[in-house]
Amino acid sequence: MKNLIHHTNHLTIYAIILLTIGLSLRYIIGKRRFNRRGIAGLQQFRSYKHALMVCFIERLINILGAGCIAAGSALVLIAYFN
């Protein structure tokens, strides 16, 4: 029984870490996008190449953040139902 509680504590800690990382990544990307908006509400970039690179990288980071949130949520459920 003690071993099960020990593993549940580790799962909870890992879940909190993953959720924090995922939410932080999504927040940072959202803030960057918000700060790039001009008075008309459109994102402004230096060049087309820069826009493509930034949008691609931000999309990958957003997917990574969503994956961290999903994994953290799954670990919370596993720890809760264990």
GUZA-480304 format. One record per residue: x, z, y of N, C-alpha, C, CB in turn; residue in three letters; residue number from 0; chain. Coordinates in steps of 0.001 Angstrom, whole numbers, plus 500000, padded with zeros to 6 digits. Last residue first. Glycine has a CB too. Layout:
// GUZA-480304
ATOM     n.x     n.z     n.y    ca.x    ca.z    ca.y     c.x     c.z     c.y    cb.x    cb.z    cb.y  residuo  num  cadena
ATOM       X       Z       Y       X       Z       Y       X       Z       Y       X       Z       Y      ala  NUM       A
...
***
This chain:
// GUZA-480304
ATOM     n.x     n.z     n.y    ca.x    ca.z    ca.y     c.x     c.z     c.y    cb.x    cb.z    cb.y  residuo  num  cadena
ATOM  493651  490750  505539  494504  491188  504456  494314  492635  504141  495924  490930  504778      asn   81       A
ATOM  492299  489968  507776  491570  489950  506519  492409  490407  505323  491050  488570  506266      phe   80       A
ATOM  494307  490212  509741  493053  490979  509851  492339  491068  508515  492125  490343  510890      tyr   79       A
ATOM  496311  488453  508993  496623  489876  509079  495351  490715  509101  497464  490163  510323      ala   78       A
ATOM  494857  486058  509154  495449  486465  507887  495751  487957  507890  496725  485665  507608      ile   77       A
ATOM  494216  486039  511890  493153  486079  510879  493689  486543  509526  492502  484696  510737      leu   76       A
ATOM  496792  485904  512979  495919  487034  513317  494827  487173  512267  495295  486851  514726      val   75       A
ATOM  497620  483459  511953  498299  484678  511519  497474  485920  511847  499677  484778  512174      leu   74       A
ATOM  495890  481755  513352  495815  481827  511901  496491  483091  511382  496454  480591  511274      ala   73       A
ATOM  496825  482174  515956  495448  482547  515609  495283  482667  514097  494452  481513  516169      ser   72       A
ATOM  499398  481094  515698  499222  482507  516036  497832  482999  515686  499488  482734  517511      gly   71       A
ATOM  498737  478430  515167  499467  479214  514164  499324  480704  514434  500954  478822  514148      ala   70       A
ATOM  497438  477747  517590  496733  477645  516313  497412  478489  515234  496657  476182  515865      ala   69       A
ATOM  499524  478173  519408  498283  478933  519540  497508  478917  518222  497415  478361  520683      ile   68       A
ATOM  501381  476302  518481  501730  477726  518494  500475  478594  518589  502679  478037  519668      cys   67       A
ATOM  499910  473949  518953  500299  474318  517593  500669  475786  517486  501461  473467  517133      gly   66       A
ATOM  499795  473995  521729  498543  474091  520968  498828  474473  519516  497765  472753  521027      ala   65       A
ATOM  502537  473657  522256  501838  474873  522676  500542  475075  521913  501551  474826  524164      gly   64       A
ATOM  502894  471073  521221  503645  472195  520659  502970  473520  521012  505102  472183  521171      leu   63       A
ATOM  501249  469690  523005  500929  469683  521572  501641  470833  520869  501325  468333  520926      ile   62       A
ATOM  502668  470176  525367  501288  470652  525237  500860  470697  523782  500335  469759  526033      asn   61       A
ATOM  505031  468841  524791  505073  470294  524972  503671  470885  524860  505698  470654  526337      ile   60       A
ATOM  504066  466191  524698  504680  466802  523508  504701  468324  523606  506107  466276  523317      leu   59       A
ATOM  503197  465921  527356  502234  465790  526260  502787  466435  524984  501896  464297  526009      arg   58       A
ATOM  505605  466151  528723  504577  467173  528909  503521  467115  527803  503912  467007  530276      glu   57       A
ATOM  506863  463803  527849  507455  465107  527523  506414  466212  527659  508667  465400  528436      ile   56       A
ATOM  505089  461877  528953  505373  461920  527511  505903  463292  527094  506388  460827  527131      phe   55       A
ATOM  505212  462430  531704  503930  462525  530990  504137  462615  529484  503044  461318  531320      cys   54       A
ATOM  507947  461929  532197  507384  463254  532429  506077  463425  531657  507151  463483  533932      val   53       A
ATOM  508196  459171  531539  508997  460193  530866  508353  461571  530987  510413  460224  531445      met   52       A
ATOM  506347  457949  533310  506229  457786  531856  506969  458882  531108  506761  456421  531429      leu   51       A
ATOM  507382  458742  535806  506022  459127  535413  505845  459028  533902  504984  458242  536125      ala   50       A
ATOM  509865  457453  535783  509814  458913  535843  508440  459416  535404  510136  459408  537268      his   49       A
ATOM  508980  454806  535850  509777  455291  534719  509732  456823  534648  511243  454801  534838      lys   48       A
ATOM  507758  454703  538346  506952  454500  537146  507670  455039  535914  506629  453013  536963      tyr   47       A
ATOM  508921  457368  540519  508904  455993  540024  508031  455926  538776  510347  455487  539718      ser   46       A
ATOM  508169  459868  541487  509171  459075  542211  509124  457621  541809  510566  459626  541969      arg   45       A
ATOM  504624  460646  541563  505920  460567  540898  506862  459719  541741  505779  459977  539467      phe   44       A
ATOM  501719  462560  541856  502687  461706  542540  504042  461813  541850  502805  462091  544036      gln   43       A
ATOM  498336  462617  540836  499711  463049  540613  500668  462052  541257  500007  463193  539099      gln   42       A
ATOM  495650  462986  543180  496381  462190  542193  497797  462728  542042  496410  460696  542600      leu   41       A
ATOM  494360  464189  545257  494116  464714  543917  494819  463942  542819  492659  464725  543646      gly   40       A
ATOM  494944  463561  547832  493844  462812  547218  493543  463286  545795  494172  461325  547205      ala   39       A
ATOM  497176  465104  548331  495943  465431  549043  494730  464717  548447  496082  465071  550514      ile   38       A
ATOM  498705  465338  545054  498705  465146  546498  497349  465488  547087  499084  463712  546847      gly   37       A
ATOM  500075  467260  542412  498933  466555  543001  499050  466507  544516  497615  467229  542596      arg   36       A
ATOM  502016  468803  541352  502353  467402  541611  501234  466652  542315  502689  466704  540316      arg   35       A
ATOM  500839  471234  540782  501740  471165  541933  502150  469736  542278  502975  471992  541665      asn   34       A
ATOM  499444  470579  538424  498709  470951  539632  499587  470794  540874  498197  472396  539523      phe   33       A
ATOM  501556  470165  536655  500645  469065  536964  499866  469344  538249  499673  468833  535799      arg   32       A
ATOM  502638  472756  536601  503456  471630  537067  502569  470448  537463  504461  471200  535971      arg   31       A
ATOM  500476  474143  535508  500920  474455  536869  501769  473328  537439  501711  475768  536887      lys   30       A
ATOM  500379  473028  532940  499235  472911  533845  499614  473166  535290  498149  473870  533434      gly   29       A
ATOM  502868  473859  531964  502583  472430  532100  501413  472216  533058  502272  471800  530720      ile   28       A
ATOM  502485  476658  531992  503566  476053  532773  503302  474574  532997  504917  476248  532070      ile   27       A
ATOM  500325  476977  530186  500200  477391  531584  501245  476695  532460  500341  478917  531703      tyr   26       A
ATOM  501417  476084  527783  500255  475388  528336  500070  475729  529816  498985  475749  527543      arg   25       A
ATOM  503477  478009  527466  503791  476582  527574  502643  475813  528214  504107  475998  526194      leu   24       A
ATOM  501918  480378  527276  502888  480195  528367  503236  478719  528561  504168  480999  528083      ser   23       A
ATOM  500496  479971  524917  499770  480079  526185  500694  479879  527375  499080  481434  526289      leu   22       A
ATOM  502696  479885  523096  501763  478771  523235  501020  478801  524555  500775  478779  522102      gly   21       A
ATOM  503881  482440  523432  504649  481212  523670  503711  480040  523918  505576  480908  522475      ile   20       A
ATOM  501712  484091  522705  502322  484196  524028  503106  482943  524375  503232  485414  524098      thr   19       A
ATOM  501270  483298  520045  500217  483139  521039  500777  483186  522458  499157  484219  520859      leu   18       A
ATOM  503751  484060  518906  503324  482652  518911  502234  482402  519950  502820  482243  517521      leu   17       A
ATOM  503648  486865  519333  504739  486063  519891  504329  484593  519981  506015  486213  519034      ile   16       A
ATOM  501379  487541  517858  501408  487805  519304  502492  486977  519966  501637  489305  519586      ile   15       A
ATOM  502255  486802  515304  501073  486167  515886  501066  486349  517398  499784  486746  515271      ala   14       A
ATOM  504378  488546  514887  504634  487106  514946  503468  486361  515587  504899  486554  513543      tyr   13       A
ATOM  502877  490944  514826  503918  490744  515845  504228  489257  516000  505208  491523  515474      ile   12       A
ATOM  501272  490499  512592  500660  490721  513901  501666  490485  515014  500093  492138  513997      thr   11       A
ATOM  503171  490325  510570  502312  489173  510864  501684  489306  512245  501214  489031  509797      leu   10       A
ATOM  504191  492933  510649  505055  491800  510971  504224  490573  511327  505990  491485  509796      his    9       A
ATOM  501928  494359  509797  502508  494616  511120  503402  493465  511561  503308  495925  511111      asn    8       A
ATOM  501645  493343  507236  500581  493103  508201  501095  493338  509619  499368  494008  507909      thr    7       A
ATOM  503921  494382  506006  503801  492932  506187  502731  492584  507204  503489  492255  504862      his    6       A
ATOM  503224  497137  506078  504464  496667  506703  504392  495164  506982  505678  496984  505801      his    5       A
ATOM  500954  497174  504514  500840  497529  505929  502059  497035  506694  500683  499054  506101      ile    4       A
ATOM  502137  496522  502060  501124  495642  502630  500957  495914  504123  499783  495821  501900      leu    3       A
ATOM  503792  498750  501597  504393  497424  501735  503426  496443  502394  504827  496892  500365      asn    2       A
ATOM  501942  500777  501219  502832  500853  502374  503453  499478  502652  503940  501913  502139      lys    1       A
ATOM  500820  500000  498811  500000  500000  500000  500863  500000  501250  499068  501195  499999      met    0       A
***
